């Protein structure tokens, strides 16, 4: 009665509309070039919707997904956090106050091809 599941509200949860595909394969048919390059990179473990937002009703509504190009988006993983037991120490991190603090990361780095490093003439 007071646990995580109540039989009386199953209908409410069934009525909640899902927003995410949770599957990079969904993007592959229309965005094969980006999908293929992403699958060859360390970002292959990241779901497309982490950066592009919910895609359940895409491509019809919205026709174009919003891309979060903010520094905060990249810093969720790439802000240097030396926690040896969490695996975070294995992810290349930056000091956001010193590493090009006034521009978006994608101005220099291509998130679909992160192995190439700085993609537009910038430095790592």
C-alpha positions in Angstrom: 0.0 0.0 0.0 2.8 2.5 0.9 5.6 1.1 -1.2 6.9 2.2 -4.6 4.0 0.6 -6.5 0.3 1.2 -5.8 -2.2 -0.9 -7.7 -4.6 2.0 -7.6 -2.5 4.3 -9.7 -1.5 2.0 -12.6 -3.9 3.8 -14.9 -2.2 7.1 -14.1 1.2 5.8 -15.1 -0.1 4.1 -18.2 -1.5 7.6 -19.3 1.9 9.3 -18.9 3.2 9.9 -22.5 6.8 8.8 -23.1 9.0 11.4 -24.7 12.2 9.6 -25.5 13.2 6.9 -28.0 16.2 5.7 -25.9 17.7 4.2 -29.0 20.3 5.6 -31.3 19.0 3.2 -34.0 16.0 5.5 -34.3 18.2 8.3 -35.7 20.2 6.0 -38.1 17.8 5.9 -41.0 17.8 9.7 -41.6 21.1 10.7 -40.1 23.3 7.7 -41.1 26.4 9.7 -41.7 26.4 11.2 -38.2 25.3 8.0 -36.6 28.1 6.0 -38.2 30.8 8.4 -37.2 29.4 8.7 -33.7 29.4 4.9 -33.3 33.2 4.9 -34.1 33.9 7.3 -31.3 34.0 7.4 -27.4 30.6 9.2 -27.6 29.0 6.0 -28.9 27.8 5.2 -25.4 25.8 8.5 -25.3 22.2 8.4 -26.5 21.5 11.0 -29.2 18.7 12.4 -27.1 21.1 13.5 -24.4 22.2 16.3 -26.7 19.2 16.7 -29.0 16.3 16.3 -26.6 13.2 14.0 -26.8 12.7 12.5 -30.2 9.5 10.4 -29.8 7.5 12.6 -32.1 10.4 13.6 -34.4 10.5 14.0 -37.5 6.9 15.2 -37.7 6.7 17.3 -34.5 9.1 19.0 -34.2 10.6 18.8 -37.6 14.0 19.8 -36.2 15.2 19.0 -32.7 16.8 21.6 -30.6 20.5 21.0 -30.1 21.9 22.1 -26.7 25.3 23.6 -27.6 25.9 25.2 -24.2 29.2 24.7 -22.4 27.2 23.2 -19.5 26.0 20.4 -21.8 29.6 19.2 -22.5 30.8 20.0 -19.0 28.4 17.5 -17.6 31.1 14.9 -18.5 34.2 16.9 -19.4 34.6 19.1 -16.4 37.7 17.5 -14.7 36.6 15.4 -11.8 39.4 13.1 -10.6 37.2 10.4 -8.9 39.3 7.2 -9.6 36.6 4.7 -8.6 33.8 6.3 -10.7 35.5 6.1 -14.1 35.4 9.9 -14.4 39.2 10.1 -14.2 39.2 8.2 -17.6 37.2 11.0 -19.4 39.2 13.9 -20.7 38.3 16.9 -18.6 39.1 20.6 -18.8 39.2 23.5 -16.5 36.2 25.5 -17.8 37.5 28.8 -16.4 40.7 28.5 -18.4 39.8 26.5 -21.5 38.2 29.0 -24.0 35.6 30.1 -21.4 33.7 32.5 -23.7 32.8 30.1 -26.6 30.7 27.0 -27.1 32.7 23.8 -27.2 31.3 22.9 -30.7 33.0 26.0 -32.1 36.3 24.0 -32.0 35.2 20.4 -31.3 33.0 18.1 -33.3 31.0 16.0 -30.8 30.2 13.5 -33.6 33.9 12.9 -34.2 35.6 13.6 -30.8 38.6 11.4 -31.6 39.8 14.1 -34.1 40.3 16.6 -31.3 39.9 20.2 -32.2 38.0 20.2 -35.5 37.9 23.8 -36.5 41.4 25.0 -35.9 41.1 25.2 -32.1 43.3 23.6 -29.6 42.6 21.1 -26.9 
